[in-house]
C-alpha cells in the first residue's frame, strides 16, 4: 500500500513537466504545418527534465563521405524541399533519407518568402533525424538572420508577418495553458518591453510586427529555439563555409570565438547590437569580394585567407545570386552556391553542391539546359536531377540588395 502511494506521488510530481512538454508539442504542431519534432537528449536540469539540452556549437567537422551544400532559401518551403530532393536527402514523406551525409545550409532562411517559421521547423526536424541516422544537418546564419534579430524587417512579406502573428497566437495560448498549472513557473510575457504602437506602421500589420520582434529579438522564443543553434563560420574537411565571406582578420579573431559570441548574442547575453564582424560591407555575412561577378573575385585576398586556415582548400558561400547557377572561380578556391531559388528572390531552379571524397565537386541541378549542353558530364548515379562538373566563372549575378 505504501509503495502504491509513493508511486502515485512520484507520478504526480512529474505531471507539471509532462504538461509543459505536451503544450510545447501542441504549439509546435500547430505552427509548423503539422510536424512532430523528434525527441532529443533530455535536459541535464532535474527541475526541467523535458527541456532539451543546449548543444555546444561545433565549428570543425571531419570530411564525410558525402557533403551537400545548399544556398539561400528565403522563406520558400516548397522550393527548399525540391533542393533537398535533388540530393536525395528527403523521401516522399519528407523524412530524412540522407543516411550519413553531412548537409550545410549557408543561411538566409528568413525574409522575402512566406514560410519562414515552417522552414525553421522543417530544418530542425531534419537535423534531429539526421543525427539519429549517423548524419549531420548544419544550419548557418546569413545576413537576413542577423537583420531580423536586430529588428530590421525591410524585406519581410505581408504573409511572412501573418505567419509570425499566427505563431504568436498559439505560443501565447500555450503559455496561458502552462500558467494554469500550479507546479510550473509562470511564463514570461513575450511582449515585455515592446511598444504597443510604432509611428508610421499600418495597424493591419502592427500585430505581425510586434510578434516578429518578440519572436526574433535576442532571447526571443524563435531566436532561442532555432537561430541560437546556427553557426556563423564552419569548416568541414577541406572546405570552409560562410554566408558572405571571410577576411584574414576574421580568421585571426577566431572561428570558434565568432560562433560562440554570435550564439551568445542571439541568446540575449550580449546586448541588442550584433557583433561588429557581422555588420557592414566587410562583415562575415555581408562580404561580396568573392561572389560579386561584376567586380571580379579578389583571388589574391582569398588565397591569403585560405592559407591561414590549415587544411582548407576552398571557401563556399551564398549571399549573391548566381543567375547561371553554382560556379567556381580562382582555380576552384571560391564556390558560389546561391542560385536565388526562392520565388520571392529570383525564383531560380534549385541546385545544390555535392562533394564526394572519391569524385570531388559536382552540381546537382534541376536545370534542363544542362541535359543538352553538358551530356558528357552527366552522372547516371545522381539521385534526382542531373549531376555535372561544376562550371567555371562566367555566370551572371543578380543585384539584390541585402
C-alpha positions as CSV (number, residue, x, y, z in Angstrom):
1,X,0.0,0.0,0.0
2,X,2.8,2.4,0.9
3,X,4.6,1.6,-2.3
4,X,1.5,2.4,-4.3
5,X,1.1,5.8,-2.6
6,X,4.8,6.5,-3.2
7,X,4.4,5.7,-6.9
8,X,1.4,7.9,-7.1
9,X,3.3,10.8,-5.5
10,X,6.2,10.3,-7.9
11,X,3.9,10.3,-10.9
12,X,2.1,13.5,-9.7
13,X,5.5,15.2,-9.1
14,X,6.2,15.0,-12.8
15,X,2.8,16.0,-14.0
16,X,3.6,19.7,-14.4
17,X,6.7,19.0,-16.6
18,X,4.7,16.4,-18.6
19,X,2.0,19.1,-19.1
20,X,4.6,21.6,-20.2
21,X,6.1,19.1,-22.7
22,X,2.7,18.4,-24.1
23,X,1.8,22.1,-24.5
24,X,5.1,22.7,-26.3
25,X,4.4,19.8,-28.7
26,X,0.9,21.1,-29.3
27,X,2.2,24.6,-30.1
28,X,5.0,23.2,-32.4
29,X,2.5,21.0,-34.3
30,X,0.1,23.9,-34.7
31,X,2.6,26.4,-36.1
32,X,4.9,24.1,-38.2
33,X,2.3,22.8,-40.6
34,X,1.7,19.6,-38.6
35,X,5.3,18.5,-37.7
36,X,6.3,16.5,-34.7
37,X,9.9,17.2,-33.8
38,X,11.8,14.0,-32.9
39,X,13.0,13.9,-29.3
40,X,16.5,15.0,-28.3
41,X,18.7,14.3,-25.3
42,X,16.8,15.0,-22.0
43,X,17.8,18.1,-20.1
44,X,20.6,17.9,-17.5
45,X,18.5,20.2,-15.3
46,X,16.4,18.0,-12.9
47,X,13.9,20.9,-12.5
48,X,13.2,20.9,-16.2
49,X,13.6,17.3,-17.4
50,X,11.7,17.9,-20.7
51,X,13.6,21.0,-21.8
52,X,16.2,20.0,-24.4
53,X,19.9,20.2,-23.5
54,X,21.6,23.2,-25.2
55,X,24.0,22.0,-27.8
56,X,27.5,23.3,-27.9
57,X,28.3,24.7,-31.4
58,X,30.8,22.6,-33.4
59,X,32.9,24.7,-35.7
60,X,35.0,21.9,-37.4
61,X,33.9,18.6,-38.8
62,X,36.0,15.9,-40.4
63,X,35.5,15.2,-44.1
64,X,32.4,13.0,-44.6
65,X,32.0,10.5,-47.4
66,X,29.3,12.8,-48.8
67,X,28.9,16.6,-48.2
68,X,25.9,18.6,-49.6
69,X,25.8,22.4,-49.5
70,X,22.6,24.3,-50.0
71,X,22.3,28.1,-50.7
72,X,19.8,30.7,-49.6
73,X,16.2,29.6,-49.1
74,X,14.4,32.8,-48.2
75,X,11.1,31.6,-46.9
76,X,10.2,29.2,-49.8
77,X,9.4,25.9,-48.3
78,X,8.4,24.0,-51.5
79,X,11.5,25.1,-53.4
80,X,13.6,24.2,-50.3
81,X,12.2,20.7,-50.4
82,X,12.9,20.5,-54.2
83,X,16.6,21.3,-53.5
84,X,16.7,18.6,-50.7
85,X,15.1,16.0,-53.0
86,X,17.7,16.8,-55.8
87,X,20.3,15.4,-53.4
88,X,18.2,12.5,-52.2
89,X,18.2,14.0,-48.7
90,X,14.4,13.5,-48.1
91,X,12.0,10.8,-49.1
92,X,8.4,11.1,-50.4
93,X,7.2,11.6,-46.9
94,X,9.7,14.5,-46.3
95,X,11.7,12.4,-43.8
96,X,15.5,12.3,-43.7
97,X,16.9,9.9,-46.3
98,X,20.5,11.2,-46.5
99,X,22.0,8.5,-44.3
100,X,25.4,9.5,-43.0
101,X,25.7,12.6,-45.3
102,X,26.6,16.0,-43.9
103,X,24.5,18.9,-45.1
104,X,25.3,22.6,-44.7
105,X,22.7,25.3,-45.4
106,X,24.5,28.6,-45.6
107,X,21.9,30.9,-44.1
108,X,19.2,33.3,-45.3
109,X,16.2,31.2,-44.4
110,X,14.4,34.4,-43.3
111,X,12.8,37.2,-45.4
112,X,11.4,37.5,-48.9
113,X,9.1,34.4,-48.5
114,X,6.0,33.4,-46.6
115,X,7.1,30.1,-45.0
116,X,10.0,31.2,-42.7
117,X,8.8,29.5,-39.5
118,X,7.8,26.4,-41.3
119,X,11.2,26.1,-42.9
120,X,12.9,26.6,-39.5
121,X,10.8,23.8,-38.1
122,X,11.4,21.6,-41.1
123,X,15.2,22.0,-41.0
124,X,15.2,21.4,-37.2
125,X,13.3,18.1,-37.8
126,X,15.8,17.1,-40.4
127,X,18.7,18.0,-38.1
128,X,17.4,15.7,-35.4
129,X,16.5,12.9,-37.9
130,X,20.0,13.1,-39.5
131,X,21.8,12.8,-36.2
132,X,19.9,9.6,-35.4
133,X,20.9,8.2,-38.7
134,X,24.6,9.0,-38.4
135,X,24.4,12.2,-40.5
136,X,24.6,15.9,-39.8
137,X,22.5,18.8,-40.8
138,X,24.2,22.1,-40.1
139,X,22.4,25.5,-40.4
140,X,24.2,28.8,-40.6
141,X,23.5,32.5,-40.1
142,X,23.1,34.7,-43.1
143,X,22.8,38.5,-43.1
144,X,19.0,38.2,-43.0
145,X,19.0,36.3,-39.8
146,X,21.3,39.0,-38.3
147,X,19.0,41.7,-39.6
148,X,15.8,40.2,-38.2
149,X,17.3,39.6,-34.8
150,X,18.2,43.3,-34.8
151,X,14.7,44.2,-35.8
152,X,15.4,45.2,-39.4
153,X,12.3,43.9,-41.2
154,X,12.7,45.7,-44.6
155,X,12.5,42.5,-46.6
156,X,9.6,40.8,-44.8
157,X,6.5,39.9,-46.8
158,X,2.9,40.5,-45.6
159,X,2.3,36.8,-45.4
160,X,5.5,36.4,-43.5
161,X,4.2,38.8,-40.9
162,X,1.0,36.9,-40.8
163,X,2.9,33.7,-40.1
164,X,4.5,35.2,-37.1
165,X,1.2,36.7,-35.9
166,X,-0.4,33.2,-36.1
167,X,2.7,31.8,-34.3
168,X,2.2,34.3,-31.5
169,X,-1.4,33.4,-31.0
170,X,-0.5,29.7,-30.5
171,X,2.5,30.5,-28.4
172,X,0.6,32.8,-26.1
173,X,-2.2,30.2,-25.8
174,X,0.4,27.6,-24.8
175,X,1.7,30.0,-22.1
176,X,-1.8,30.5,-20.8
177,X,-2.3,26.8,-20.5
178,X,1.0,26.5,-18.6
179,X,0.0,29.3,-16.3
180,X,-3.0,27.3,-15.1
181,X,-0.7,24.6,-13.6
182,X,0.4,25.5,-10.1
183,X,3.6,23.3,-10.4
184,X,5.0,25.3,-13.3
185,X,6.8,28.6,-13.2
186,X,4.7,31.4,-14.7
187,X,5.8,32.0,-18.3
188,X,7.3,35.4,-19.1
189,X,5.2,37.8,-21.2
190,X,7.0,37.6,-24.6
191,X,5.9,41.2,-25.4
192,X,7.7,42.7,-22.4
193,X,9.4,45.9,-23.5
194,X,7.8,46.0,-26.9
195,X,5.8,49.2,-27.6
196,X,2.1,48.9,-28.4
197,X,2.4,51.1,-31.4
198,X,5.0,52.2,-33.8
199,X,4.9,55.5,-35.7
200,X,4.1,55.0,-39.4
201,X,3.2,51.3,-39.0
202,X,-0.1,50.4,-40.5
203,X,-2.5,48.9,-38.0
204,X,-3.1,45.9,-40.3
205,X,0.5,44.7,-39.8
206,X,1.1,46.0,-36.3
207,X,0.4,42.7,-34.6
208,X,2.7,40.9,-37.0
209,X,5.5,43.4,-36.4
210,X,5.2,43.1,-32.6
211,X,5.1,39.3,-32.8
212,X,8.1,39.2,-35.1
213,X,10.1,41.4,-32.7
214,X,9.1,39.3,-29.8
215,X,10.0,36.0,-31.6
216,X,13.3,37.0,-33.1
217,X,14.9,39.6,-30.8
218,X,17.9,38.3,-28.7
219,X,16.5,35.7,-26.3
220,X,13.2,35.6,-28.2
221,X,11.4,32.2,-28.4
222,X,12.2,31.6,-32.1
223,X,15.7,33.0,-31.8
224,X,16.4,30.7,-28.9
225,X,14.7,27.6,-30.3
226,X,16.3,27.8,-33.8
227,X,18.8,30.6,-34.6
228,X,20.9,30.0,-31.5
229,X,21.9,26.7,-33.0
230,X,23.2,28.2,-36.2
231,X,26.9,28.6,-36.8
232,X,28.4,31.6,-38.5
233,X,31.6,30.0,-39.8
234,X,32.2,26.4,-40.4
235,X,35.0,24.0,-41.5
236,X,34.1,20.6,-43.0
237,X,37.0,18.6,-44.2
238,X,38.9,20.9,-46.6
239,X,36.1,23.4,-47.2
240,X,35.3,26.5,-45.1
241,X,31.7,27.8,-45.2
242,X,30.4,31.3,-44.6
243,X,27.4,33.2,-45.8
244,X,29.2,36.2,-47.2
245,X,33.0,35.8,-47.0
246,X,36.0,35.8,-44.6
247,X,38.9,38.2,-44.3
248,X,42.2,37.4,-42.7
249,X,41.2,39.4,-39.6
250,X,38.1,37.3,-39.1
251,X,40.3,34.1,-39.1
252,X,42.8,35.8,-36.7
253,X,39.9,36.7,-34.4
254,X,39.0,33.1,-34.1
255,X,36.4,31.0,-35.9
256,X,35.2,29.3,-32.7
257,X,35.1,32.7,-30.9
258,X,32.9,34.1,-33.7
259,X,30.4,31.2,-33.4
260,X,30.3,31.4,-29.6
261,X,29.8,35.2,-29.5
262,X,27.1,35.2,-32.1
263,X,25.3,32.4,-30.3
264,X,25.6,34.3,-27.0
265,X,24.2,37.4,-28.7
266,X,21.2,35.6,-30.1
267,X,20.6,34.1,-26.7
268,X,20.4,37.5,-25.1
269,X,23.8,37.6,-23.3
270,X,25.5,40.4,-25.3
271,X,23.1,43.3,-25.7
272,X,20.9,44.3,-28.7
273,X,23.5,45.0,-31.4
274,X,25.1,42.2,-33.4
275,X,28.9,41.7,-33.0
276,X,30.9,44.1,-35.2
277,X,32.2,41.4,-37.6
278,X,28.5,40.7,-38.6
279,X,27.9,44.3,-39.6
280,X,28.9,46.4,-42.6
281,X,30.1,45.5,-46.1
282,X,33.1,43.6,-44.7
283,X,31.1,41.6,-42.2
284,X,31.2,37.8,-42.5
285,X,27.6,37.7,-43.5
286,X,27.8,40.7,-45.9
287,X,31.1,40.4,-47.8
288,X,30.8,40.1,-51.6
289,X,34.5,40.3,-52.5
290,X,34.5,36.7,-53.7
291,X,30.9,36.4,-55.0
292,X,30.3,39.6,-56.9
293,X,30.9,38.7,-60.6
294,X,30.7,42.3,-61.8
295,X,33.7,43.3,-59.7
296,X,35.6,40.0,-60.1
297,X,36.7,37.8,-57.3
298,X,39.7,39.1,-55.3
299,X,41.6,35.8,-55.8
300,X,44.8,37.0,-54.1
301,X,43.0,38.0,-50.9
302,X,41.0,34.7,-51.0
303,X,44.3,32.8,-51.3
304,X,45.8,34.6,-48.4
305,X,42.7,33.9,-46.2
306,X,42.6,30.2,-47.1
307,X,46.3,29.9,-46.3
308,X,45.6,30.9,-42.7
309,X,43.2,28.0,-42.1
310,X,45.2,24.7,-42.0
311,X,44.0,22.1,-44.4
312,X,41.4,24.2,-46.2
313,X,41.3,24.4,-50.0
314,X,38.1,26.3,-50.8
315,X,35.6,28.8,-49.5
316,X,31.9,28.0,-50.1
317,X,29.4,30.9,-49.8
318,X,25.9,32.1,-50.6
319,X,24.6,35.7,-50.3
320,X,25.0,36.8,-54.0
321,X,22.7,35.2,-56.6
322,X,24.4,33.5,-59.5
323,X,21.9,33.5,-62.3
324,X,23.6,30.8,-64.3
325,X,23.9,28.5,-61.3
326,X,26.5,27.3,-58.9
327,X,30.0,28.1,-60.1
328,X,33.7,28.3,-59.1
329,X,36.4,30.9,-59.6
330,X,40.0,31.4,-58.5
331,X,41.2,27.9,-59.5
332,X,38.3,26.3,-57.7
333,X,39.0,28.1,-54.5
334,X,35.8,30.1,-54.4
335,X,32.5,28.3,-54.8
336,X,29.3,30.4,-55.1
337,X,26.1,28.4,-54.4
338,X,23.3,31.0,-54.0
339,X,21.0,30.3,-57.1
340,X,18.1,32.5,-55.9
341,X,15.7,29.6,-55.7
342,X,13.0,31.4,-53.6
343,X,10.0,32.7,-55.6
344,X,10.5,35.9,-53.6
345,X,14.1,36.4,-54.7
346,X,14.8,35.3,-58.3
347,X,12.7,32.1,-58.5
348,X,15.7,30.2,-59.8
349,X,15.9,26.5,-60.5
350,X,17.1,24.5,-57.5
351,X,20.7,23.4,-57.4
352,X,22.9,22.0,-54.7
353,X,26.6,21.4,-54.4
354,X,27.9,17.8,-53.7
355,X,31.4,17.0,-52.6
356,X,32.3,13.3,-52.5
357,X,35.6,12.1,-51.2
358,X,36.1,10.0,-54.4
359,X,34.7,12.1,-57.2
360,X,35.2,15.7,-56.0
361,X,32.8,18.6,-56.6
362,X,29.7,18.4,-58.8
363,X,26.4,20.2,-59.1
364,X,23.0,18.5,-58.7
365,X,20.6,20.6,-60.7
366,X,17.1,20.7,-62.0
367,X,18.0,22.9,-64.9
368,X,17.1,21.0,-68.2
369,X,19.6,23.2,-70.2
370,X,22.5,21.2,-68.8
371,X,21.0,18.0,-70.2
372,X,21.6,19.3,-73.7
373,X,24.8,21.2,-73.1
374,X,26.7,19.0,-70.8
375,X,25.8,15.4,-71.7
376,X,29.4,14.3,-71.2
377,X,29.2,15.4,-67.6
378,X,26.0,13.5,-66.6
379,X,26.4,11.1,-63.8
380,X,24.0,8.2,-64.0
381,X,24.2,7.7,-60.3
382,X,22.7,11.0,-59.4
383,X,19.5,10.8,-57.3
384,X,17.2,13.3,-59.0
385,X,18.1,15.9,-61.4
386,X,21.5,15.9,-63.2
387,X,25.0,15.6,-61.9
388,X,27.6,17.7,-63.7
389,X,31.1,19.0,-63.2
390,X,30.9,22.4,-61.5
391,X,31.2,25.2,-64.1
392,X,33.9,27.8,-64.0
393,X,33.1,31.5,-63.7
394,X,31.2,33.3,-66.5
395,X,28.0,33.3,-64.5
396,X,25.9,36.4,-64.3
397,X,24.7,37.7,-61.0
398,X,21.5,39.2,-59.8
399,X,21.9,42.5,-58.0
400,X,19.6,42.1,-54.9
401,X,20.4,44.5,-52.1
402,X,20.8,42.7,-48.7
